[in-house]
Amino acid sequence: MSVLKRLVAAAPLALISLNANADITDKFTTVWATTLSTNYVERAESKNQNDPALGAAFVILSDNTNFYGTVLGHNTAQTDVNGATATLELKPGLGFYYNWDEYNTDIDVQLRYYFYPGYKGLDYPELMVNLKNWIFRGEVGFSNDVFDSGTDGHYLQAGLDIPLEMAHPALDTFFFDGFWGHYHLGAAAGDSYDYYKLAVRKEHNTYEIGYEYWNMDNNSSLKALNRYGHHSIFYVTKYF
C-alpha cells in the first residue's frame, strides 16, 4: 500500500499501491481522490443524514522529511447552534508519516481540524495516531473540544486489514477489513459508544470499489437517532 493513498483515504486511512502519484518537484509528491458513496459514515455516525455523499481529498507529501499536508471534504448535514444545517465539512490537516521496512510497520501522526464554513458550534481540532503492522491496524484520536462542546473526547479503533490473496492468489486485488471501535465522549458532547465495522473492497488500477457495514452497540442512547445505529454503504473511489 502506498503512503499517499493511505493518507488520502477518508475514513480514515486505507491504501494500496497505485501509479497515481504525481511528482511536482524532486522533493514533493501529490495525489488527490474523489469518492461517491451511498452514505457518509464516520465512526458509525452518518454525517449527512443517510443521504448519498460526494467526497474529495488532496495530499502533498515531502519526500525528504515525510511531513505532509492534507485536505478532506464531504457534503454533510449537521445542525449548528443556531439551528442552521451545515452542508460542507472540510478537514485540513498536517501530519508526519514513517515506515520501518524491516518491521513491516508504519506510523502516521496527524493534527486535523473539522471545519464547517459559515456555521457556528461545530468546528473542533483532533490529534490522531495510526499504527500498521502487517495485517494489524490501530488508531487513536483525542480532542480537547470534541464537537465544539467544551469537553474532551477520545477515540480508539483496532482491527485487521487482510489481503484475500492470502486465501487464494486469484483474490490478489480483494481485501477484507474488520474493526472494533470505541468513542468516549464527555456528557456535553453526547453518549459514549462502541461499534464495529466490516468491509470488503476491490482495487483495480486507480479505482477502488467497496462495501462497508457499521453497527453501534445497543447500549448507546445515540442509536435512537436516525444518523446512528447500523449502516450499509457502497462506494467507488477514483485516485488521480
One Martini backbone bead per residue (centre of mass of N, CA, C, O) as a GRO file, in nm:
protein
  240
    1MET     BB    1   0.094   0.037   0.023
    2SER     BB    2   0.066   0.358  -0.020
    3VAL     BB    3   0.107   0.643   0.140
    4LEU     BB    4  -0.094   0.837  -0.008
    5LYS     BB    5  -0.347   0.660  -0.001
    6ARG     BB    6  -0.369   0.647   0.305
    7LEU     BB    7  -0.384   0.960   0.354
    8VAL     BB    8  -0.642   1.015   0.153
    9ALA     BB    9  -0.819   0.840   0.297
   10ALA     BB   10  -1.127   0.885   0.483
   11ALA     BB   11  -1.169   0.652   0.684
   12PRO     BB   12  -0.940   0.676   0.805
   13LEU     BB   13  -0.685   0.494   0.633
   14ALA     BB   14  -0.643   0.345   0.320
   15LEU     BB   15  -0.424   0.127   0.100
   16ILE     BB   16  -0.248   0.124  -0.217
   17SER     BB   17  -0.079   0.046  -0.502
   18LEU     BB   18  -0.006   0.326  -0.717
   19ASN     BB   19   0.020   0.520  -1.035
   20ALA     BB   20  -0.097   0.827  -0.902
   21ASN     BB   21   0.155   0.985  -0.869
   22ALA     BB   22   0.275   1.333  -0.852
   23ASP     BB   23   0.561   1.493  -0.948
   24ILE     BB   24   0.641   1.835  -0.887
   25THR     BB   25   0.911   1.746  -0.770
   26ASP     BB   26   1.197   1.618  -0.601
   27LYS     BB   27   1.025   1.674  -0.300
   28PHE     BB   28   0.725   1.626  -0.408
   29THR     BB   29   0.401   1.468  -0.349
   30THR     BB   30   0.088   1.399  -0.517
   31VAL     BB   31  -0.269   1.351  -0.434
   32TRP     BB   32  -0.604   1.264  -0.551
   33ALA     BB   33  -0.962   1.224  -0.459
   34THR     BB   34  -1.275   1.054  -0.530
   35THR     BB   35  -1.607   0.998  -0.370
   36LEU     BB   36  -1.881   0.771  -0.412
   37SER     BB   37  -2.173   0.737  -0.196
   38THR     BB   38  -2.453   0.624   0.003
   39ASN     BB   39  -2.271   0.734   0.247
   40TYR     BB   40  -2.154   0.926   0.543
   41VAL     BB   41  -1.929   0.750   0.752
   42GLU     BB   42  -1.821   0.808   1.102
   43ARG     BB   43  -1.810   0.621   1.363
   44ALA     BB   44  -2.125   0.526   1.300
   45GLU     BB   45  -2.188   0.809   1.165
   46SER     BB   46  -2.409   0.999   0.996
   47LYS     BB   47  -2.315   1.315   0.829
   48ASN     BB   48  -2.593   1.311   0.605
   49GLN     BB   49  -2.862   1.160   0.673
   50ASN     BB   50  -2.832   0.902   0.468
   51ASP     BB   51  -2.710   1.023   0.221
   52PRO     BB   52  -2.555   1.082  -0.040
   53ALA     BB   53  -2.196   1.106  -0.130
   54LEU     BB   54  -1.930   1.356  -0.170
   55GLY     BB   55  -1.574   1.323  -0.206
   56ALA     BB   56  -1.250   1.477  -0.117
   57ALA     BB   57  -0.882   1.458  -0.173
   58PHE     BB   58  -0.561   1.595  -0.046
   59VAL     BB   59  -0.199   1.542  -0.100
   60ILE     BB   60   0.120   1.656   0.042
   61LEU     BB   61   0.457   1.524   0.016
   62SER     BB   62   0.760   1.503   0.176
   63ASP     BB   63   1.026   1.312   0.077
   64ASN     BB   64   1.250   1.402   0.298
   65THR     BB   65   1.048   1.420   0.580
   66ASN     BB   66   0.730   1.307   0.586
   67PHE     BB   67   0.568   1.548   0.557
   68TYR     BB   68   0.216   1.664   0.557
   69GLY     BB   69  -0.069   1.764   0.363
   70THR     BB   70  -0.435   1.795   0.411
   71VAL     BB   71  -0.763   1.761   0.236
   72LEU     BB   72  -1.098   1.712   0.336
   73GLY     BB   73  -1.424   1.649   0.169
   74HIS     BB   74  -1.787   1.697   0.243
   75ASN     BB   75  -2.094   1.633   0.247
   76THR     BB   76  -2.350   1.759   0.475
   77ALA     BB   77  -2.579   1.727   0.788
   78GLN     BB   78  -2.546   1.979   1.031
   79THR     BB   79  -2.636   2.121   1.332
   80ASP     BB   80  -2.624   2.418   1.469
   81VAL     BB   81  -2.671   2.654   1.725
   82ASN     BB   82  -2.896   2.802   1.516
   83GLY     BB   83  -3.031   2.559   1.329
   84ALA     BB   84  -2.842   2.520   1.108
   85THR     BB   85  -2.731   2.358   0.801
   86ALA     BB   86  -2.459   2.197   0.728
   87THR     BB   87  -2.301   2.114   0.391
   88LEU     BB   88  -1.985   2.143   0.478
   89GLU     BB   89  -1.684   1.943   0.514
   90LEU     BB   90  -1.363   2.018   0.654
   91LYS     BB   91  -1.013   1.854   0.669
   92PRO     BB   92  -0.751   1.986   0.775
   93GLY     BB   93  -0.391   1.878   0.768
   94LEU     BB   94  -0.108   1.768   0.971
   95GLY     BB   95   0.184   1.545   0.914
   96PHE     BB   96   0.345   1.221   0.998
   97TYR     BB   97   0.550   0.975   0.826
   98TYR     BB   98   0.650   0.623   0.899
   99ASN     BB   99   0.880   0.358   0.787
  100TRP     BB  100   0.944   0.009   0.881
  101ASP     BB  101   1.054  -0.230   0.684
  102GLU     BB  102   1.178  -0.450   0.883
  103TYR     BB  103   0.872  -0.445   1.045
  104ASN     BB  104   0.617  -0.372   0.887
  105THR     BB  105   0.589  -0.052   0.980
  106ASP     BB  106   0.353   0.211   1.054
  107ILE     BB  107   0.336   0.576   1.107
  108ASP     BB  108   0.070   0.822   1.192
  109VAL     BB  109   0.063   1.178   1.244
  110GLN     BB  110  -0.232   1.392   1.310
  111LEU     BB  111  -0.353   1.728   1.262
  112ARG     BB  112  -0.693   1.817   1.276
  113TYR     BB  113  -0.978   2.004   1.125
  114TYR     BB  114  -1.308   2.071   1.187
  115PHE     BB  115  -1.489   2.236   0.914
  116TYR     BB  116  -1.777   2.481   0.892
  117PRO     BB  117  -1.858   2.699   0.676
  118GLY     BB  118  -2.071   2.946   0.833
  119TYR     BB  119  -2.068   2.793   1.115
  120LYS     BB  120  -2.177   2.715   1.452
  121GLY     BB  121  -2.069   2.472   1.687
  122LEU     BB  122  -1.857   2.248   1.515
  123ASP     BB  123  -1.571   2.309   1.553
  124TYR     BB  124  -1.260   2.099   1.565
  125PRO     BB  125  -0.997   1.931   1.705
  126GLU     BB  126  -0.749   1.659   1.612
  127LEU     BB  127  -0.559   1.386   1.733
  128MET     BB  128  -0.378   1.141   1.534
  129VAL     BB  129  -0.299   0.778   1.550
  130ASN     BB  130  -0.134   0.548   1.328
  131LEU     BB  131  -0.112   0.185   1.303
  132LYS     BB  132   0.106  -0.059   1.129
  133ASN     BB  133   0.108  -0.436   1.120
  134TRP     BB  134   0.066  -0.580   0.863
  135ILE     BB  135  -0.273  -0.664   0.936
  136PHE     BB  136  -0.256  -0.451   1.155
  137ARG     BB  137  -0.472  -0.208   1.329
  138GLY     BB  138  -0.442   0.137   1.461
  139GLU     BB  139  -0.644   0.395   1.640
  140VAL     BB  140  -0.606   0.729   1.772
  141GLY     BB  141  -0.794   0.993   1.949
  142PHE     BB  142  -0.792   1.359   2.026
  143SER     BB  143  -1.008   1.602   2.203
  144ASN     BB  144  -1.064   1.919   2.379
  145ASP     BB  145  -1.337   1.989   2.164
  146VAL     BB  146  -1.565   1.807   2.096
  147PHE     BB  147  -1.800   1.938   1.891
  148ASP     BB  148  -1.779   2.213   2.038
  149SER     BB  149  -1.839   2.141   2.376
  150GLY     BB  150  -1.592   2.175   2.600
  151THR     BB  151  -1.495   1.871   2.571
  152ASP     BB  152  -1.367   1.571   2.585
  153GLY     BB  153  -1.230   1.328   2.339
  154HIS     BB  154  -1.201   0.972   2.262
  155TYR     BB  155  -1.035   0.730   2.033
  156LEU     BB  156  -1.080   0.377   1.924
  157GLN     BB  157  -0.914   0.157   1.681
  158ALA     BB  158  -0.929  -0.201   1.591
  159GLY     BB  159  -0.765  -0.441   1.353
  160LEU     BB  160  -0.814  -0.574   1.017
  161ASP     BB  161  -0.614  -0.606   0.700
  162ILE     BB  162  -0.697  -0.843   0.447
  163PRO     BB  163  -0.552  -1.017   0.208
  164LEU     BB  164  -0.710  -1.254  -0.002
  165GLU     BB  165  -0.448  -1.391  -0.120
  166MET     BB  166  -0.403  -1.572   0.132
  167ALA     BB  167  -0.630  -1.774   0.017
  168HIS     BB  168  -0.601  -1.662  -0.297
  169PRO     BB  169  -0.445  -1.550  -0.583
  170ALA     BB  170  -0.715  -1.443  -0.732
  171LEU     BB  171  -0.746  -1.223  -0.469
  172ASP     BB  172  -0.525  -0.977  -0.503
  173THR     BB  173  -0.767  -0.725  -0.510
  174PHE     BB  174  -0.866  -0.818  -0.225
  175PHE     BB  175  -1.034  -0.700   0.084
  176PHE     BB  176  -1.049  -0.733   0.448
  177ASP     BB  177  -1.239  -0.576   0.713
  178GLY     BB  178  -1.194  -0.555   1.084
  179PHE     BB  179  -1.361  -0.351   1.340
  180TRP     BB  180  -1.308  -0.189   1.654
  181GLY     BB  181  -1.483   0.069   1.852
  182HIS     BB  182  -1.428   0.376   2.060
  183TYR     BB  183  -1.632   0.651   2.193
  184HIS     BB  184  -1.532   0.903   2.418
  185LEU     BB  185  -1.772   1.111   2.580
  186GLY     BB  186  -1.882   1.377   2.703
  187ALA     BB  187  -2.176   1.497   2.815
  188ALA     BB  188  -2.177   1.748   2.612
  189ALA     BB  189  -2.131   1.541   2.345
  190GLY     BB  190  -2.265   1.279   2.470
  191ASP     BB  191  -2.256   0.929   2.405
  192SER     BB  192  -2.093   0.667   2.458
  193TYR     BB  193  -1.939   0.417   2.226
  194ASP     BB  194  -1.969   0.123   2.039
  195TYR     BB  195  -1.819  -0.053   1.749
  196TYR     BB  196  -1.848  -0.196   1.416
  197LYS     BB  197  -1.653  -0.309   1.119
  198LEU     BB  198  -1.730  -0.421   0.785
  199ALA     BB  199  -1.520  -0.505   0.491
  200VAL     BB  200  -1.502  -0.477   0.126
  201ARG     BB  201  -1.249  -0.472  -0.143
  202LYS     BB  202  -1.158  -0.341  -0.471
  203GLU     BB  203  -0.861  -0.319  -0.670
  204HIS     BB  204  -0.824  -0.105  -0.976
  205ASN     BB  205  -0.583   0.059  -1.032
  206THR     BB  206  -0.748   0.380  -0.976
  207TYR     BB  207  -0.958   0.193  -0.825
  208GLU     BB  208  -1.232   0.170  -0.573
  209ILE     BB  209  -1.442  -0.094  -0.446
  210GLY     BB  210  -1.710  -0.097  -0.188
  211TYR     BB  211  -1.807  -0.238   0.139
  212GLU     BB  212  -1.998  -0.130   0.435
  213TYR     BB  213  -2.040  -0.219   0.791
  214TRP     BB  214  -2.222  -0.063   1.055
  215ASN     BB  215  -2.226  -0.092   1.431
  216MET     BB  216  -2.392  -0.013   1.719
  217ASP     BB  217  -2.442  -0.033   2.029
  218ASN     BB  218  -2.728  -0.078   2.242
  219ASN     BB  219  -2.629   0.125   2.486
  220SER     BB  220  -2.683   0.367   2.304
  221SER     BB  221  -2.876   0.653   2.275
  222LEU     BB  222  -2.785   0.729   1.977
  223LYS     BB  223  -2.938   0.498   1.820
  224ALA     BB  224  -3.216   0.657   1.804
  225LEU     BB  225  -3.083   0.805   1.595
  226ASN     BB  226  -3.071   0.813   1.255
  227ARG     BB  227  -2.742   0.850   1.230
  228TYR     BB  228  -2.745   0.599   1.398
  229GLY     BB  229  -2.611   0.261   1.403
  230HIS     BB  230  -2.683   0.110   1.105
  231HIS     BB  231  -2.468   0.066   0.803
  232SER     BB  232  -2.486   0.056   0.443
  233ILE     BB  233  -2.208   0.072   0.204
  234PHE     BB  234  -2.140   0.214  -0.112
  235TYR     BB  235  -1.833   0.251  -0.315
  236VAL     BB  236  -1.631   0.489  -0.515
  237THR     BB  237  -1.282   0.533  -0.610
  238LYS     BB  238  -1.069   0.797  -0.741
  239TYR     BB  239  -0.734   0.818  -0.846
  240PHE     BB  240  -0.474   1.092  -0.929
   0.00000   0.00000   0.00000
